[in-house]
Amino acid sequence: MITGKFFAAGADRRIALTIAVLLAVAVAVPVLNLAVPAGSALHVPSYMVALVGKYLCYALLALALDLVWGYCGILSLGHGAFFALGGYAMGMYLMRQIGARGVYANPVLPDFMVFLNWKELPWFWYGFDQFWFAAIMVMLAPGLLAFVFGWFAFRSRVTGVYLSIITQAMTYALLLAFFRNDMGFGGNNGLTDFKDILGFSVQAASTRSALFSATAISLALGVFVTWRIVGSKYGKLLIAVRDAEPRTRFLGWRPENVKLFAFTVSAVMAGIAGALYVPQVGIINPGEFEPANSIEVVVWTAVGGRATIVGPIIGAVVVNLGKSYFTGALPDYWLFALGGLFVFVTLFLPRGIVGTWDAWRQDRRKAAKLDREPATGAVAEPQPAE
């Protein structure tokens, strides 16, 4: 039944195609990296695997924002915080795997704790020597923060720009907290010098390919879950809250509960993106909490087209490809290029790339239908009475 619905409409076919492409990429890229000789034109170098893997993590983060902004009308400027919390949870696991191979050869304490004269491991680091515990915390930490934050914010009926401001204030507060050395998260330097993940070297090409595949599969799963949410009865209610919250409340629904569920699920998705990001880039520090990072996520989503599911993925990849190019070609002006891109999209493509494409196709269908109507629906002229 689900399969029939999945291919029933054009939008669903687009989702199916996106998932199929992501799954194909999850298989093809590692094969082209590991099995094809380096001299071949089909070989994918290891640095490209890591780079595209990072872009896919950003795409999952943008998809998470699209769930709450595109379909619920919550413009969050703090999703970078959920991304960073998931990254720190994974980073703590990776730090515990270093053991006695660190600079100070302490089998329990990470190097930065030894350097800062910590005598014992803080209680909140317990359990991170196990992957299963870290995997739970990757979802629990951002999800719990989003639930508590949303519980108070939505029940206080904070909306619009005020909600955006306090989400940004939240991520800035976390930025300041994680910069402190006494917090136990590495301070300004953060967590780095990772060695192993699940017993495999994080520097090995095979491990990087496996992480890439895991990221692509996670993004495909995120697309499917988001599609199922917005296509369900709850999804219709989500859009109703976005478009007419007072009327939805008048009809007997609790908009705060509707928004709280979407906000929590979105935060969990962002945390998973952060966890996949850290072992591929090799570091996590408080800079990931920068408010500017959360604003960039908004730019990606707007460029691709919010409330389209596929649009944020395209926007994240396109903008970050442009960012990589401009930082090399125009290192002093790439921020102006990024800002100019956002202004251009706002003025000329307010629906984003995918939204504009959909509107253009819809207009063409309407025009074609109007052109066919005179030929197929013409009414015979009445004959005069004899």
N, C-alpha and C positions, 0 to 999 in steps of 0.2 A: 504493500500500500504506500509506504514511504517512498519506495523507488518510483512508483507511478507518479506521485506528486512531484518528486524531485525533477523529473524531466517534462513536467506538464507545461510549464510556462517558460518564456524566454529568460526571465530573471533566474529561474531555477537552473536552466541549462547553463547559464553563465557561471553559477556557483559550482555546478558539476564539473564544468570545464576547468575552473580555477583549481578545484581539488585534484582533478586528474593531472593537471600540469605540475602542481606542487609535489604530488607523489612520484611523478616521472622524474622530476628534478632531483628528488631525494635519492633516487636510485642511479640516475645517469651521471650526476656530477662526481660522486665518489668513484664510480667505475672509470670515468675519464681521468680522474686524478691518480688512481692507484694502478690501474691495469694498462693504461695507454702510455707508451714511452714518452719521456720528456721532450724528445725531438719531434714528435708528431704534432701536426696542426690541430689535432683533436684533443691534445693533452690540456687539462685544466690545472694550472699551477696551484700549489698549496696556499699561496698568499691570496689568490682569488677565491678559493674555497672559504677561507676565513672572512674575507671581505663581504662576500655575498651572504654568508651565514649571519654576519652582523646586520646586514640590511633586512634579512628575514626576521630577525629579532625585533627590529624597529617596526616592521610591518605588522607583527603580532601586537605590539604596543599600540600602534595606530588603530588597529581593528578593535582593541579593547576600548579605546576612547570613542570610537564610532558608535559602539553599543549604547553609551550613555549620552553622548552629544547628538549623534544623528537621529537616534530613535526615541530618546527620552528628553532631549532639550537641556541636558545638564552640561554646561561648558566647564569642564574641569581643567584647571590650570595646575593640578597637582599630581597628575598621573605619573610623572617622573619619580615621585616618592614611592609609589607602589613598585615600579620597575626597579628602583634602587634597593628596596627592602628584599625583594626576591633575589637580587644579585648578591646582597650581603649574606643572606642565608646560604646560598651556594658557596660563596667565598669562604665562609666559616668552615664549611665541610672540607673544602680544598686545603685550607690552612691546617686543619687537624690531620690531613693525610701526609703532610710534610714530615712530621715526627722529628727524629734525631738528625735528619738530613739538612736542617736549617743551619744558618750561620753559627748559632750558639749551641747547636747540637742538643737542645733540650727536647726530650721525647714527648713532653706534654704541652709546654707553653710555646706559643708562636714567638718568632724572633722579636717582634715589636714589644711584646710583654716582657721578655727578658731584658731588653734594652731599657725599658721604663721601670725596671726593678719590681715587677709584679711577682709575688711569692707563690700564688696559686691561681689556678684557672677559675675565672668568674663562673658563677652558677649558670648564667645564661649561655655559656659555651658547652655545657654538658649535653651529651647526646649527638653533637655534630660530628663525632667520629664515625657515625653510621649514616649511610646514604639515605636509608628509608626515613630516618628522622629529619634529615635536611630537606628531603623532598616534601615532607608534610609541612615543615616550617616555611618553605618557599611559597606555599599557598596560604598557610594559616596567618603568617605575619601581615602581609598586605590585606588579606581578606578581613582579618579582625580589626585592623585599623580603619578600613573603609566602612565596616559595619558600625563601629562605635561612632566614627565621625558622622556618617550618614544618619544614624539614629537621632543624634541631637540636632543636626542641621535641618533635616527634612521635617522633623516634628516641630521645629521652631518656624517652619515655613519660610526658610531662607531660600530665595530664588534669584535667578538672573545674575547680574554683575556682582551682587553681594556674595553669592555662593562661589563665584569664580575667584573673588578676592580671598575668601577664607581658605579655599583649597590651595591657593598659592602661598598664603601665610603658613599653612600646615607644612608644605614642603620646605619652605625657608627655615622654619623652626627646626625641622629635622636636619637640615644642612648645618645649622649652627651647633646642634647637639653632637652630630657625628664628627665634627671637626675637633671636638675636645678629646685629648689623649686619655682622660680618666673615664671615658665612656666604654673603653675596652674594645673598640673596633678599628684600631690602627691610626686614629687621628687623621691628620691631613694626608698622610701617605696611603691610608687605606689598607687593603689586603692584596698581596701580590706574591710573586715567586712561587706559583703553584707547581706541583710536581706530578701528581697522579689524580685520576678520577676513575673510581671503580677498579683500581689496580692497574690502569693503563696510563702511560705517559701522556700528558696533555700536549706535549710538543710533537708527538709522533703523527705522521701524516694520516695513518689509519684512524687515530683517535679524532683528529680534526674532521675527517670525512664522516665519521660516525656522529659527531656533534652536529655537523651540517645536516645530515639526514634527520636527526632527531628534531632539529629546528624546523625543517620543511614539513615534517609530519605533524608537528605540534601546530604549525600555522594552518595546515589543512584541517586539522581537528578543530581549531578555533573558528575557522570559516564555517564548518558544518554546525558547530554548536550555536554560533551566532545566528545562522540562517534558521535553525530550528526554533530558537527563542523568538525571533522577530516574526516568524511565520505562524506561530502558535496563537491561541486566544490571548495569552498573556502579552504577546507582541502587539496585538491590536490595542490592548489596554495601555501598553507602554506609549504608543503613538497618540492615543487619546489624551493621556496625561501631558504629553509634549504640546499638543495643539490646543487643548482646552482643559487645563487642570481644574479651574473652578467648576466647570460643567460636570467633569468626571466626579468631583467630590459631591456635587449636588445629587448625582445619580446613585450615591451610596457607596462608592468605592473609596479606598484609602490611598490616595496618591503617594503618600510617604512610604507605604509598604512596597508599592510598585517600584518606586525609584530606589529604595534601599536594596532590593534584590538585584536590580541591574547594576547598581554601583558596586556591590560586593563582588558579583561575578566578574565585572570588568577589572576590578583590582586584582583578583586572582589571576586572570589572564595576563595582566601587566607583570605580576610577580614571576610567572613562568617565563615570560620573555626575558626578564632580567636574569633569571637563573641560567638560561641558555646562553645569554650574552657573555657572562663573566668568564667561563672557561675558554671561550673563543678569542677574547681580547686579552685575557691574562691579568686583569686588574679590576678592582672595584674600589672607588674612593668617594669621599663626600661630594665631589664635583658632580656626581650623577643626580644629586638632589637640587642642583641649580634650577631656579625657576625658569631660566631661559630654555632649558631642556624640555620642560613641559609645554612651553609655548611653541617650540619647534614641532612637537607632536600635533598640536592644533593645526599648524601650517601644513603638515603632511596630509592630515585628514581633509582639510579644506581644499587643497590642491587636487587630491584624487576624487573628492566628492563624498560628502558625508551622507549617511543613510543609504549607502549603496553596497556595503560590505566589501566589494572588490575594490572600490575606489581608494580607500585608505591604504591598501596594500600597494597599489600602483603609485599613489602619492608618496609613500615612504621610500620606495625604491627609486623613483625618479628624482625626488628632491635630494636624497643622499648621494645618488650618482652625480648630480650637478654639484653638490657640495664638495665631493671628492675631486672633481675636475677643477672647480674654481679655487679651492685651497692650494692647488698646485700651480695653476695658470695665473690666478690673480689673488695672491694670498692677502693682500691689503684691502681687497674690495669685495670678497665673497659674501660678507654680511650684507652689503648693499644689494648684491645680486639676489640673496635670499629674501630680503625685505621687498625688493622690487617685484619678485615673483609672487609674493603674497598679495601685494597691492594690485598687480595685474589680474590675478585670479579673482580677487574681491570685486573689481570693477567690471571685468569683461567675461569672467567665467564664474559667476557666483555659485553655480551648482557643481563646480569642479569638473575635472576631465570626464569622468564617467557620467555624472549627472547631465552635463551638456550634451554628451553623445546620445544619451537616452532621450532627451528632449528633442534633439534634431531628428532622431529616428521616428519618434512619435508624430512629429509634425509632418514628416514625409508620408507616413501611413495615412494620416488624415487627409493630406492633399491628394494622395492616390485614390482614396475612397471617394472623395468629392468628384474627382475626374471620372470615375466609373459610374456614378449615380445617374447622370443624364442619359447614358446609353442603356443602362439596365432598368432604370426606374422611370422612364418617360411615360407620361400619361397621354393616351390618344385624345385628339381634339374632338369635341362633340360635333356630331353631324347635324345640320339644320333639319328641322321637321318638314316633312313633305305636305 
